[in-house]
């Protein structure tokens, strides 16, 4: 039966606009703290790096539980800094997920290495350790030097299995934790599980700046010092450049804003987890999810993971039609990500073809991110699920 036949003729209806993200609600709650922090920077007239950035680095290092943190200009720069400081170079292969934001791959290429894509676990959207093991055992033209698991949507990858593989095959493990600040694996924070980890503070993230910003955490103090040189044109002393680095320093105003927000992060992350539970309940009550052949598949949280729900992402039958239907009802959604990395035009030189990584390709056809932020109301969530139920009725 067609959708039109299911829902009947178009009738006048009351509609509630439900945004994917509403940063204004968060800003209203911390406005005075943020303005005071920005005024502090303006009064100091120290706008790049400096005391504000150093203090933020210390606070994040304490929060994550690592000895070193290095602020930088973006999450993409954070990935590059971690890879470059860890020694990635031409001729090296770096295994990562084919289902992630483009920076997971472009940072590897920017470091001079070669992205090596492995398929995902369809339940979590994260790297499948069994497929990683098979790729490592298969050999190949490029020596695999590093493993870059992505903690997608705010849930840690299977660190137990991946660490075991890193040890067995003598790989450096660097976490792409861009979406996962505050997430945990067996009680340990994302950002403390490998030799280094990259975080993004893009305005949509759980911990968000007022522009671009990023940070690398590391368990190795020497690596932290190396990254501080790399982010400042490879220089430890003004106008003396010991190596080729890059200009990817953090702005002090971003650090000041992030210091304010860091104090609230654990509360906001817990609110996201509560909203995820509400979605789970509402979908169950609507009879939309279940086992085998369900119209909607809900996100899976693994036993050892503390998921912080940067996104609440479902798999949906007839995803694109559903998205148009929700848009007509002023309910915002997004697709993260519509094209897997191994099929990106700019990475065609790697030689991958459609069909090579079927789970990543299937996820790209089915995933749909629903509205998710700490201030989202249960009423708004009810509107989302009610509209999805109407589509499938």
Order of alpha helices (4+ residues) and beta strands (2+ residues): alpha-alpha-alpha-beta-alpha-beta-alpha-beta-alpha-beta-alpha-beta-beta-beta-beta-beta-alpha-beta-beta-alpha-alpha-beta-beta-beta-alpha-alpha-beta-alpha
